Amino acid sequence: MQLRPTQFFTDGVLDPDACGDRRTAAVLTAAAQRSGRRMRPSDVLYAALAERDAALLSALDVALVDGAAPAHLMDAIDVYNPPGAAYEFDGSRSSVAPELLAALDAFTDQSAAIAAPVAAPASTTVSMSTTQQSAAGQRAAEQRAAGRGAAEQSAPERGAAARGAAETPVPLTGPAVLDLLLACVLAHPDEQDRTFLGEILDLTRAADALRRRVRVRLETPRELFDEGSGRLRTEGFTPDAWAVLERAAERAAALGYDRLLPPHCLLALLGETEGLAERLLRLQLPPQIGLVKAVELISGAFRISDRPSRGTPRLHRDDCGEALHELLTAARRTSALWDADRVDTPHLLAALLDEPPQRLISVLAAEPLRLDLERLRTHLAESLRARRSARPRETAYKLPDFLPPSEDLTWQARTRELPPARHLDRYFGPLCRALHRAENNHVLVTGLPGIGTTTLLRELARRAAAGEIPFLRRKRFLRVDCRDVAAEESGTQLSALISHVKGRTDVVVCVDGLGPLLRGPQGTDHVLELRRALSERSLHLIGVLSVQDYEDLLTADHELQELSCRIDMTEPDRESARDMVRQAGDALAEEFGLSVEDHAVARSVVLAGEFIAHRKLPQSAVRVLRRACEDLHYARTQEGDERAAVTADDVIDVVAELSGVARSQIAGSADGDDRVDYAAALGARVVGQDQAVRVVADELRRIKAGLADASSGPATVLLFAGLTGVGKTELAKAVAGLYSASKRLQTYPMENFTEPHSVAGLIGPPPGYRGHERGGRLINELNADPYCVFLLDEVEKAHPEVLRPFLNLFDEGWIIDQRGVKAHADRAIFLLTTNAGHEKISHHGAHRPDEEIAAAVRARLGELRHRQGEAVFTPEFLARIRRIVVFRPLGEEAMYGIGRLVVERQRALWRERREKDLVVSEELLRYAAKLGHERDVAAQGREGGRVMSPLLTDLVETPVLTASEERPDEFRACARIEVTCVPGEAPDDPFADLVMPRTEVRLVPPEP
């Protein structure tokens, strides 16, 4: 076989010094002296083990079987490959075993590849496989090894690494030379090596471990300390290891040190309750010396003062000695060797035992402790092997109870199988770029509640924990719910939160509800404190807040905007929302043990989007589905219902309950596609005002389509003009039921605001007056329910000063009370009613179009004067009214519709209180409508629909009560009460008065 030359041979003779590393040359020389006529791979391994290098032995510990030690390898080699006679090996290439030649050739190729000036992509992941590879494949693997880890570095580190890779070769020097040589030797064993050593050592795993050591030694190391603040980076340590370092700082201060050193870490490790270091020391400590005594002896040996240091050393670049820096670097290499993502307490202990300070060795090995460090390393290796087979322990990061509620999103992602969230990819590009910056890497997420801001945070944590975002895989995302933080407590809560996470570079604080956390009492804020914390890198922030909070609190602070990046989230379209809700429906089905039909999902998106206006998709639809699943689960478990699937009918029931809209109306909407008939929904409650109902329905449809967001001011401002009793207030109530979160109409009778000082009822009393701290009612209600519907009833009666705050509110969409608290009205609806211009409506209502009547009413409003002579409605105020909705006088048919609604209420009352079915004939309703219309016309329209209630009381309820008194036994026994209208008989005398129809009551007993 033709053999190619390697760097280990000079003129055909083995030349150990040609490798360029003194230590490796010594190992090869010792191997040559040990070998017989032929030099074998086991000779090199034996020579390396004979050096008793702690770091090398630790690397092999990874691959030893349970109960084995490196000394067992040497014993096995002595059995099947005993040492040869002195100078029996002649050094020629032909005297070197083929397996060892292959190993030396592989080393030559791989060392050359490592030294090549290759700049690998930052996202490359290296697989250090020890299977047989071609020389080209080996070189490619080593080139990728040189670039591994770049994705996990900061921007300055990546820049330096890229420049170094592009300009100069990566030298293979120092311990890495021997590590790579042994990796190649273990990857090319001979037959006896596999037979005898394979029972003690996993040769493949050992070679992989040594290759990892080479990679760790050669790659550009991650900075231990944060470049800006100088603090030790917490993301490279487990919570237990970080706690040990904090206790080590306390130990250092107690012993009089102002710097942190390795012995302090050992004392902190021994202070762990039932910790690994404690257990290992107990195996060797003499019986008369317990652990407490041992800790006292070690502490006494390193005490430099009887008085504690004035301050505890910080986990900071300036307070950590060079020896500790080397210890932490070695611990990081050890963690990589054991395939650990972060440094844990055993890795700290292993780094201490591999290269302990000389003074510490003398203390541990001397009397009275007499500890054998080699045995400690062996026992530690056994523990590490046992830990490797066990699943890593995950601990959730928690905030103290006095801080707002929090949840560790990273812990949830690592301990639960969370499915990927859908339709959020468009946000991850700017989000990851912002978080990846070396400076000013804070993010502010703005958007309306319900569109998925919290889901975005959970998905970010899931992707980071899964390694999909390499530079974030060591970060811990902590969501803090600050949405309910009171203004009086916000400053204290913010300061405490910053203090608690200060220095934790591994924690990304995700504040959900940053606006309430920044708002202080009396209109103050804490933006300056937040800006200081961000500029000092005291915390890494992702803040979630509304667009209004961002504009109010942060738009004027340009420095804070430079520290952060804003990401604005919008409501998903219907198709995307349907897909997102389908995913949530699958999770709900699994949670409740049932199924959710696709049609139910589709209807939940459409109906929730149309009828639950105060919540946005997809949360509103998910809420509907959850309620439907809960209701069906209750029916199955408590009532014996055998249904197993949530259907569209279940969704309709829930939407009807949440929105207050009649089920029949929602069911009719559900039969269509994506359009809801708002006119029918409103018309079910308001009779005889078809045109007014259509105008308001069109406004609601415009608001739901998002077109109201394109203009400033409230969602809409409408003026209802018409005679009294024609349905203005009833239509306002219907709008509130469809739109408002509370389903209540916030009514302001403007007849109570006829004096200038009564404006305090809207914006609160001035400072120094009673009730000032409670603020203004209007501002409080806007902040409590942004989707509120306000009714300014009989607005023409208000004093002009009372209407002045509405000028800015209707124009810019915000208002400030006397405390300085600001409220936004961009999602609120304002409805104004007036009787002004009623003569125009009553005289021309049946003959003129609505536009002409509205213009006449607007002109009449401009002419109104308060009692002091001041104009009630200024031209600026009238210009801010979007539409004037005309309510026409009620005809006989409208009176009939109102009468039917009144009768339905009466029937429900009788059924509930008396358990009797009240039936009113069609003739009686028609007669009542005719009477009501006649009385309204006689009163020139001032009676309106209200006349029907007393009329039907006289025609229905009074006769029924009379019958119950005259026929009590029959009344008690009856099940149904039938009320009819009996026409009067025509009199014989043509000049006599007409006999009016009379009411007849029939008491029907129950059927036998």
Order of alpha helices (4+ residues) and beta strands (2+ residues): beta-beta-alpha-alpha-alpha-alpha-alpha-alpha-alpha-alpha-alpha-alpha-alpha-alpha-alpha-alpha-alpha-alpha-alpha-alpha-beta-alpha-alpha-beta-alpha-beta-alpha-beta-alpha-alpha-beta-alpha-alpha-beta-alpha-beta-alpha-alpha-beta-alpha-alpha-alpha-alpha-beta-alpha-beta-alpha-alpha-beta-alpha-beta-beta-beta-alpha-alpha-alpha-beta-alpha-beta-alpha-alpha-alpha-alpha-beta-beta
